[in-house]
Each structure stands twice: as C-alpha cells, then as structure tokens.
Amino acid sequence: MTTPRRPSGARHPGRAPASRETFSSRFGLLVTMIGVAVGLGNVWRFPYMAGEFGGAPFVLFYVLMAALVGVPALMAEWTLGRATRRGPVGAFVVAGVPGGRLIGWCFFAVVLAATAYYTNAVGWVLFHAAAEVAGVVGLDIDPSRVLPPAEGFDAGSFARQLASTGVVIAACAAVLLKGLRRGIEKISGIVLPILLVILCVLIVRGLTLDGAAAGVEWYVLKFDASALSGSVMLAALGQAVFSLSLGGTYMVVYGSYLREDEPLLSGAAWTAAGDITAGLLAGLAIFPAVFALGLEPAAGPGLLFSTLPAVFDGIPAGAVFGLLFFTGLAGAAWLSDIAAFEVLIAGLTDNTGLSRRQAVIGCAATVFVLAIPSMINMRIFVPWDLAFGSGMQTIGALIAALTVGWALGRGRALRQAGASALLLFWVRFVVPSAILLVGIWWMLTDVLGVVVL
C-alpha cells in the first residue's frame, strides 16, 4: 500500500517553499513596489480624504506619518517576508507569534474584503475611461451612471458595476497567471511611467486656469493647527498605511520575493518617496481645477467620478484631458488591484494544495461575489472603505511591526533589514507608539468628545 502523495501546491505553514520567484532587478523591484503603492490609494483616495479632512493639515500630517511611520513599517514587513519566504499566514507562524496562523488567516480575510470593494472602485474608473474614449469618437455616455446611489438601489448602476468589475477581475487574472516577472513586474514598468507623465500634463493644465491659486493655497499652504483633530490625524495615518499597502499582508508577500542582497532601507525610502509624490501630484492635478471652477473639494469618494468630469467639461480641450486622466488612473488602479490579488494567491498557494492557476480562478470568482454588496449604495461602500481600508490595515501594520521588533529576534531582524540598532528600536517602540497614540487621540476627541490640548 502506497502513501498518498501531497499535492505539489501544498505547503506546510512553518516551512519555506523550496523555490520562490524573486524580482529580476532593482528597477523591477522599485517600479513594482511603487506600482503597488500608487493606485487608487493615491489618485482617488488621497484627494478625496484631503478634501474631506480639510486640505493642508491632513496633507502635512500624512507626509509626516508616511516618512516617520511608513518607511520603518514598510521595512519591517519586507523583513518579515524575506526572513520567512512566506506570505502573512506562514510568516507569522515561522516568526513564532502566538496564534500566528489564525492572525495570518484573519489578515487574509481583511485583504479579501478590501479587494472586493476596491475592485468595484477600479470598475468605476474603467467605465469612466471607456466613457471618455466614447466621447472622443462622438458617443455620449454619462460616466456618473456607473456610481452607486447615495442610498437605496439603482438597477442600471448595479448592472454597469457588475460588468465593469467583471472586466477588471478578468484583466487582473490574465496578468497574475503569468507570475511575478513576466506578469506583475513587466506591466508595472510600462504603466507607472505613463501615469507620471499624464499627472504632470494635468498639473500644468490645472495651474493655468483662472482661480487655480486658491486651490493650491487650500491644499498645501493654508495650515490651521486647530483643524488637526483626532479624526484628521487618524485619517492621515490610515491613508499612509493604505497608500503604502501596509497591514501585515501586501508588503509581507512582496518582501518574500526580495533577493537576499537587496538593501531594504533605500528601497523603502524610494517607495515611500514615490508614493508621497504621486499623492501630492494627484492633489495638484485636481484641487486647483476644482477651485477654479467653484466646485466643492469635500465631495467624498465621488470626487474623482462626479466632480472631475464637471471640471473637464468646463475647460478647453477637456475631453482630451479627461481621456488622459481616466486612462492613466485606470492603469494605476489596475496595478494596485493586481497587487491585492497577489496577496490572496500567495496565501492560497503557500498554505493549501492549490496550484497558482487554481488560486487565481478561485480568488477571481470569490472577489466578484464579495464585491456585490458595495455596488448597492454609498451607505455600504464608505463604511466598508473606512473599516478595511484604514482601520484593519492599521491594526495589521501594528502587529507586523511588533512581530519583527519582538518575535522575530533581534539578530535575525537586524541581519535581514541590514539596519542599525536605532532602526530596530524605532520599529519596536516608535512605530507602535505612534499608531496607538493616534488611535487614542481619535478615541478621546472624536468618539468620547473629550477636549485635548
């Protein structure tokens, strides 16, 4: 009698895979990591969060959090991934975290939920890009008809979202089936430079509009310390975590693809710099034009999808600029959605008997089903975004930093990070303290109504 052979895709959570694909070059690493970070998190979410939370105070605190918390937290997650050569499920087990397997699967569930609503938003972008293309060739399609209503149910919007989301998922799956180098890395190297050029063109156009200076002042110059409330600080920290794709998931997986000789500090610093720059450029491409036309910056998640089309309608050659913007945004959103799917696929191939192809198909089908609730209306979408986009990912970043700082072991952490004891101290104490203090500040000022300072 022969012993049944374990399926080739199965993995033991505490054992590193025998072979794991790595990035082909440093350039491939940087464009992929910046592509992971730069997407709707920067071009859609950052401007709408800045609009919701008062402009300059939010922007300043976001930059501080991205630099002081984001860079060391990113290094910590890369360290965890490279040291274990695992995604989050196996990484927390190998690091010796109590209940590590359960924690890893919980984070997997968070990414699954976040990917579902995020993919729906990518579908909105795709529909807008298609509408802009149609407009250039003389067809009139109202792009706002894809957006879910503020409340209630709209069958037309729902059907358009189903179709758009399905196309996005299929496009992601096509790349993911090719793997890291031939798929994700190659596409990132093409799309990211194109997005940068498009943003620069839009900034120049926006700054030449009459009244644009008011938008620049509100966005980066008009700082009021009294406006730096707990909600603003928490939102800025959450945005830094979200846009850098922290949370003990994305960057742990991509850390497992890093070569052993790759310096983490410079890679993390360049990734954060690219992420911050993309967010600031997106704001400069949007808010000067919004103020020039007398529109409302605090339009929430619909800022890009309802306000910006009005901007493009109100300026010369607006159809061309609208086409450039939404095409570039669709590319960036696609990249970051691919990154989200990769976390799910790595989790399944590392810890189950599924092949990569089976994992891609299974994840695609599951995400499509889970995206349906957020298509109904904004009363479902917005809380989902805040819970899984800011809250749960911030908790994940905290746990990942604590894992590297305390559970992984001082010697192993320093060796993997290639860093000084000061940086390890920062990961052990400063990053967790900053996350906890901002959370406490928000709880006191915005939940309990206590006046602090």
C-alpha positions in Angstrom: 0.0 0.0 0.0 1.5 3.4 -1.0 1.2 6.6 1.0 -0.8 9.2 -0.9 1.4 12.0 -2.2 0.8 15.5 -1.0 -0.3 17.7 -3.9 2.5 19.7 -5.4 0.9 23.0 -4.5 0.5 22.2 -0.8 2.8 23.9 1.7 3.5 23.5 5.4 2.9 26.9 7.1 6.2 26.6 9.0 8.4 25.6 6.1 9.6 27.9 3.4 8.9 27.0 -0.2 11.7 25.2 -1.9 11.8 27.8 -4.7 10.3 31.2 -4.7 10.4 33.7 -7.6 12.3 37.0 -6.9 12.4 40.3 -8.6 14.7 40.4 -11.7 16.4 43.7 -10.9 16.4 46.7 -8.5 14.4 48.7 -11.1 11.9 45.9 -11.3 11.6 46.0 -7.5 11.1 49.8 -7.4 8.6 50.1 -10.2 6.6 47.1 -8.8 6.6 48.4 -5.2 5.7 52.0 -6.3 3.1 50.5 -8.6 1.7 48.5 -5.6 1.5 51.7 -3.6 0.5 54.1 -6.3 -3.0 53.4 -7.4 -6.5 54.4 -6.4 -5.0 54.8 -2.9 -3.1 57.9 -4.1 -5.0 59.2 -7.2 -8.5 58.5 -5.9 -8.5 58.0 -2.1 -5.8 60.6 -1.2 -7.5 63.6 -2.9 -11.0 62.6 -1.5 -9.6 62.2 2.0 -7.7 65.5 1.7 -11.0 67.1 0.6 -13.0 65.5 3.4 -10.4 66.4 6.2 -9.5 70.0 5.4 -6.7 70.1 3.0 -3.3 71.3 4.3 -3.4 69.9 7.9 -4.3 66.5 6.6 -1.6 66.7 3.9 1.1 67.7 6.3 0.3 65.0 8.8 0.1 62.4 6.1 3.6 63.3 4.8 4.9 63.0 8.4 3.3 59.7 9.0 4.4 58.2 5.7 8.0 59.2 6.4 8.3 58.5 10.2 5.9 55.5 10.5 5.5 54.3 6.9 9.2 53.8 6.0 10.2 51.8 9.1 6.9 49.9 9.0 7.5 49.0 5.3 11.0 47.8 6.2 9.6 45.7 9.0 7.0 44.0 6.7 9.7 43.4 4.0 12.0 41.9 6.7 9.2 39.6 7.9 8.5 38.4 4.3 12.1 37.9 3.3 13.2 36.2 6.6 10.4 33.6 6.3 9.9 33.5 2.4 6.2 33.3 3.2 3.1 35.3 2.9 1.3 36.5 6.0 -0.2 33.2 7.1 3.1 31.3 7.2 5.2 34.3 8.1 3.5 34.8 11.5 3.9 31.1 12.2 7.6 31.0 11.4 8.2 34.1 13.4 6.8 32.4 16.5 3.8 34.7 17.0 1.2 33.0 19.3 -1.8 32.2 17.2 0.2 33.2 14.2 -1.7 31.0 11.8 -5.1 32.5 12.9 -3.8 36.0 12.7 -2.5 35.4 9.2 -5.8 34.0 8.0 -7.6 36.9 9.6 -5.4 39.3 7.6 -6.1 37.2 4.5 -9.9 37.8 5.1 -9.3 41.5 5.5 -7.4 41.7 2.2 -10.2 39.6 0.6 -12.9 42.1 1.8 -10.8 45.1 0.9 -10.0 43.7 -2.6 -13.7 43.2 -3.2 -14.8 46.9 -2.6 -11.5 48.2 -4.2 -12.1 46.2 -7.4 -15.5 47.7 -7.6 -14.0 51.2 -7.5 -11.5 50.2 -10.2 -14.5 49.2 -12.2 -15.9 52.8 -11.8 -12.6 54.1 -13.2 -12.7 51.7 -16.2 -16.2 52.8 -17.0 -15.2 56.5 -16.8 -12.2 55.8 -19.1 -14.5 54.0 -21.6 -16.9 56.9 -21.5 -14.1 59.4 -22.2 -13.0 57.3 -25.2 -16.6 57.2 -26.4 -16.8 61.0 -26.1 -13.7 61.5 -28.3 -15.3 59.4 -31.1 -18.6 61.3 -30.7 -20.6 59.0 -28.5 -22.4 60.4 -25.4 -22.1 58.2 -22.4 -22.8 59.6 -18.9 -19.9 58.2 -16.8 -21.6 59.1 -13.5 -24.3 56.4 -14.2 -21.9 53.7 -13.0 -21.7 55.1 -9.5 -23.9 53.6 -6.8 -26.6 55.9 -5.4 -26.1 57.6 -2.0 -28.8 55.2 -0.7 -31.4 52.8 -2.0 -30.8 50.8 -5.1 -30.4 51.6 -8.8 -30.7 48.6 -11.2 -28.9 50.4 -14.0 -25.9 51.4 -11.9 -25.8 47.9 -10.4 -25.7 46.2 -13.8 -22.9 48.6 -15.1 -20.9 47.9 -12.0 -21.2 44.1 -12.4 -20.0 44.4 -16.0 -17.1 46.8 -15.2 -15.9 44.8 -12.1 -16.0 41.6 -14.1 -13.8 43.1 -16.8 -11.3 44.4 -14.2 -11.1 41.0 -12.5 -10.5 39.2 -15.8 -7.7 41.7 -16.7 -6.1 41.1 -13.3 -6.3 37.4 -13.7 -4.6 37.5 -17.1 -1.5 39.1 -15.6 -1.5 37.1 -12.4 -1.4 33.8 -14.3 2.0 34.8 -15.7 3.6 35.2 -12.3 5.9 37.9 -10.9 8.5 38.7 -13.5 6.6 38.0 -16.7 3.3 39.5 -15.3 3.4 41.9 -12.4 6.9 43.3 -12.8 6.6 43.8 -16.6 3.3 45.5 -16.5 4.4 47.9 -13.7 7.4 49.0 -15.7 5.1 50.1 -18.6 2.1 51.6 -16.8 3.9 53.6 -14.0 5.9 56.0 -16.2 2.9 56.7 -18.4 0.9 57.6 -15.3 3.6 60.1 -14.1 3.6 61.8 -17.5 -0.2 62.1 -17.5 -0.2 63.6 -14.0 2.4 66.2 -14.9 0.4 67.2 -18.0 -2.8 67.6 -16.0 -1.0 69.7 -13.3 0.3 72.1 -15.9 -3.2 72.5 -17.3 -4.8 72.9 -13.9 -2.4 75.5 -12.7 -3.0 77.7 -15.8 -6.7 78.1 -15.0 -8.0 81.3 -13.5 -8.6 80.9 -9.8 -6.3 77.9 -9.5 -4.1 79.6 -6.9 -6.9 79.3 -4.3 -6.8 75.6 -4.7 -3.1 75.4 -4.3 -3.3 77.6 -1.1 -6.1 75.4 0.4 -4.2 72.2 -0.5 -0.7 72.9 0.8 -0.4 76.4 2.3 -3.4 77.2 4.4 -2.4 75.3 7.6 -4.6 75.8 10.7 -3.3 73.9 13.7 -6.7 73.9 15.3 -8.0 71.8 12.4 -5.6 68.9 13.3 -8.3 66.9 15.2 -8.1 63.3 16.1 -10.1 62.3 13.0 -7.7 64.2 10.8 -4.7 62.5 12.4 -6.2 59.1 12.2 -7.3 59.6 8.6 -3.8 60.7 7.7 -2.2 57.8 9.4 -4.7 55.4 7.8 -4.0 57.0 4.4 -0.3 56.5 4.8 -0.9 52.8 5.8 -3.4 52.3 3.0 -1.4 54.0 0.2 1.9 52.2 1.2 -0.1 48.9 1.2 0.9 48.2 4.8 -1.1 46.0 7.1 0.9 42.8 7.5 -0.2 41.4 4.1 0.8 43.1 0.8 4.3 44.0 1.7 5.0 40.8 3.6 4.2 38.9 0.4 6.3 41.2 -1.7 9.1 41.0 0.9 9.2 37.3 0.3 10.1 38.0 -3.3 13.1 40.2 -2.4 16.6 39.0 -3.1 18.8 38.4 -0.1 21.3 41.2 -1.1 18.6 43.8 -1.7 19.1 46.8 0.8 15.7 47.4 2.5 16.2 51.0 3.8 16.9 52.6 0.4 14.1 50.5 -1.2 11.6 51.5 1.4 12.7 55.2 1.3 12.3 55.3 -2.5 9.0 53.5 -2.4 7.6 56.0 0.2 9.0 58.9 -1.7 7.3 57.7 -4.9 4.1 57.1 -3.0 4.1 60.6 -1.4 5.0 62.3 -4.6 2.2 60.5 -6.5 -0.4 61.6 -3.9 0.8 65.2 -3.9 0.8 65.3 -7.7 -2.7 63.9 -7.8 -3.9 66.6 -5.5 -2.2 69.3 -7.6 -3.8 67.8 -10.7 -7.3 68.0 -9.1 -7.7 70.8 -6.5 -6.6 73.8 -8.5 -9.1 72.9 -11.2 -11.8 72.2 -8.6 -11.4 75.6 -7.0 -11.0 77.4 -10.4 -14.5 76.2 -11.3 -16.0 76.9 -7.9 -16.7 73.2 -7.1 -16.7 71.5 -3.7 -13.5 69.7 -2.6 -15.2 67.8 0.1 -17.2 65.6 -2.3 -16.2 62.3 -0.7 -15.5 59.1 -2.7 -17.3 60.6 -5.7 -14.8 63.5 -6.0 -13.0 62.0 -9.0 -16.1 60.5 -10.5 -18.6 63.3 -10.2 -16.6 66.5 -9.7 -13.8 65.9 -12.1 -16.0 65.3 -15.2 -17.5 68.7 -14.5 -14.0 70.1 -14.4 -13.1 68.6 -17.8 -16.5 69.8 -19.2 -15.6 73.3 -18.2 -12.1 73.7 -19.7 -10.9 73.9 -23.3 -9.9 70.5 -24.7 -11.5 69.0 -21.6 -12.3 65.7 -23.4 -8.7 65.1 -24.2 -7.6 65.8 -20.6 -10.4 63.7 -19.3 -9.3 60.8 -21.5 -5.7 61.2 -20.3 -6.7 61.3 -16.7 -9.1 58.4 -16.5 -6.9 56.2 -18.8 -3.9 56.8 -16.5 -6.0 56.3 -13.4 -7.3 53.0 -14.8 -3.8 51.8 -15.3 -2.7 52.7 -11.8 -5.7 51.2 -10.3 -5.2 48.0 -12.2 -1.7 47.7 -10.9 -2.7 48.0 -7.3 -5.6 45.7 -7.8 -3.2 43.1 -9.2 -1.1 43.5 -6.1 -4.1 42.9 -3.8 -4.9 39.7 -5.7 -1.3 38.5 -5.4 -1.6 38.6 -1.6 -4.6 36.3 -1.8 -3.0 34.0 -4.4 0.2 33.7 -2.4 -1.8 32.9 0.7 -3.6 30.0 -1.0 -0.6 28.5 -2.9 1.6 28.7 0.2 -0.9 27.1 2.6 -3.1 24.8 0.5 -2.8 22.2 -2.2 -4.0 24.7 -4.9 -1.8 25.5 -7.9 -1.3 29.1 -8.9 -3.9 28.7 -11.7 -6.5 27.3 -9.4 -5.8 30.0 -6.8 -6.2 32.8 -9.4 -9.5 31.4 -10.7 -10.8 30.8 -7.1 -9.8 34.3 -5.9 -11.3 35.9 -9.0 -14.7 34.3 -8.5 -14.8 35.0 -4.8 -13.8 38.6 -5.1 -16.5 39.1 -7.8 -19.2 37.7 -5.4 -17.9 39.8 -2.4 -17.9 43.0 -4.5 -21.6 42.9 -5.0 -22.7 44.4 -1.6 -20.6 47.5 -2.2 -22.3 48.0 -5.5 -25.7 48.7 -3.9 -25.1 52.2 -2.4 -22.6 54.5 -0.8 -24.0 53.8 2.7 -22.5 50.4 2.3 -19.3 51.4 0.4 -18.0 54.2 2.6 -18.1 52.3 6.0 -16.5 49.3 4.2 -13.7 51.5 3.0 -13.1 53.0 6.4 -13.2 49.7 8.2 -11.0 47.6 5.8 -9.1 50.4 4.1 -7.9 52.3 7.2 -8.9 50.6 10.4 -8.0 46.9 9.9 -4.9 47.6 7.8 -3.6 50.0 10.5 -4.0 47.2 13.1 -2.2 44.8 10.7 0.7 47.3 10.4 0.9 47.5 14.2 1.0 43.7 14.6 3.6 43.3 11.8 5.9 45.9 13.4 5.6 44.2 16.8 6.3 40.8 15.2 9.6 42.0 13.6 10.6 44.0 16.6 9.9 41.4 19.3 9.0 37.9 17.9 11.4 37.5 15.0 14.5 38.0 17.2 16.9 40.9 17.4 19.8 39.3 15.5 17.6 37.9 12.7 15.7 41.2 12.3 19.0 43.3 12.1 20.6 40.8 9.7 17.6 40.8 7.3 17.0 44.5 7.5 20.7 45.3 7.1 20.0 48.2 9.5 21.2 49.7 12.8 20.0 49.0 16.3 18.4 52.5 16.2 16.1 51.4 13.4 15.2 48.3 15.3 14.4 50.5 18.3 12.2 52.6 16.0 10.3 49.6 14.8 9.9 48.2 18.3 8.8 51.4 20.1 8.2 54.4 17.9 6.1 52.9 15.2 3.7 51.0 17.5 3.5 54.0 19.9 2.6 56.4 17.0 -0.1 54.1 15.8 -1.5 53.7 19.3 -1.3 57.4 20.3 -3.1 58.5 17.1 -5.8 55.8 17.8 -6.2 57.1 21.5 -6.3 60.7 20.3 -9.1 59.8 17.9 -11.0 57.9 20.6 -10.8 60.8 23.0 -11.6 63.7 20.7 -14.0 62.2 18.2 -15.6 59.2 19.9 -15.8 60.4 23.6 -15.8 64.1 22.8 -13.0 65.0 25.3 -11.2 68.3 24.6 -7.5 67.6 24.4 -4.9 70.5 24.4 
